[in-house]
């Protein structure tokens, strides 16, 4: 849960690097919250209104942690534009985010795993 909170606190931190665990734990907790909110929306009959508000609130932190994750693998934030390619772009980004970060320091900072 601390990874999730740290990503939310660093919601405009596009510089630096994010470890795999930081990125994937944030994604996991965000998915669990979304599912819970969708269930609440279904019970209340609000047609995904609460879940949509949550997604709007975490859009910037999600983008920031994804860009920092790309930095950890040695890639520029411009690689995020792969999402414009249907299906294939998202798969490639998932592969990039699943890779281990560069061991040593790169142009985006020190390795968060070993610092």
RASUL-V249471 format. One record per residue. N is the residue number from 1. D_CENTER is the distance of its C-alpha to the mean C-alpha in Angstrom with 1 decimal. Layout:
n:N d_center:D_CENTER
n:N d_center:D_CENTER
//
This chain:
n:1 d_center:14.3
n:2 d_center:14.5
n:3 d_center:11.1
n:4 d_center:9.8
n:5 d_center:12.5
n:6 d_center:12.0
n:7 d_center:8.5
n:8 d_center:10.4
n:9 d_center:13.3
n:10 d_center:11.8
n:11 d_center:10.5
n:12 d_center:12.3
n:13 d_center:12.0
n:14 d_center:11.4
n:15 d_center:13.9
n:16 d_center:13.8
n:17 d_center:11.9
n:18 d_center:9.3
n:19 d_center:10.7
n:20 d_center:9.9
n:21 d_center:10.6
n:22 d_center:8.5
n:23 d_center:5.2
n:24 d_center:7.2
n:25 d_center:9.0
n:26 d_center:6.4
n:27 d_center:5.9
n:28 d_center:9.6
n:29 d_center:10.7
n:30 d_center:9.1
n:31 d_center:11.0
n:32 d_center:14.0
n:33 d_center:14.2
n:34 d_center:14.1
n:35 d_center:16.8
n:36 d_center:18.8
n:37 d_center:18.8
n:38 d_center:19.8
n:39 d_center:22.6
n:40 d_center:23.6
n:41 d_center:23.7
n:42 d_center:25.9
n:43 d_center:28.2
n:44 d_center:28.6
n:45 d_center:28.9
n:46 d_center:26.6
n:47 d_center:25.1
n:48 d_center:21.3
n:49 d_center:21.9
n:50 d_center:20.2
n:51 d_center:17.1
n:52 d_center:17.0
n:53 d_center:17.3
n:54 d_center:14.4
n:55 d_center:12.1
n:56 d_center:13.8
n:57 d_center:13.2
n:58 d_center:9.4
n:59 d_center:9.0
n:60 d_center:9.3
n:61 d_center:7.1
n:62 d_center:4.0
n:63 d_center:5.9
n:64 d_center:6.9
n:65 d_center:4.4
n:66 d_center:4.2
n:67 d_center:7.8
n:68 d_center:8.6
n:69 d_center:7.7
n:70 d_center:10.0
n:71 d_center:12.3
n:72 d_center:12.6
n:73 d_center:14.0
n:74 d_center:16.3
n:75 d_center:15.0
n:76 d_center:15.1
n:77 d_center:12.7
n:78 d_center:15.2
n:79 d_center:14.0
n:80 d_center:11.4
n:81 d_center:14.6
n:82 d_center:15.0
n:83 d_center:13.5
n:84 d_center:17.0
n:85 d_center:18.6
n:86 d_center:18.9
n:87 d_center:17.7
n:88 d_center:18.2
n:89 d_center:15.5
n:90 d_center:12.8
n:91 d_center:14.5
n:92 d_center:14.7
n:93 d_center:11.0
n:94 d_center:10.6
n:95 d_center:13.5
n:96 d_center:12.2
n:97 d_center:9.1
n:98 d_center:11.7
n:99 d_center:14.2
n:100 d_center:15.3
n:101 d_center:14.9
n:102 d_center:18.1
n:103 d_center:20.6
n:104 d_center:22.2
n:105 d_center:21.4
n:106 d_center:20.2
n:107 d_center:20.4
n:108 d_center:17.1
n:109 d_center:18.3
n:110 d_center:19.2
n:111 d_center:17.5
n:112 d_center:15.6
n:113 d_center:16.8
n:114 d_center:20.4
n:115 d_center:20.6
//
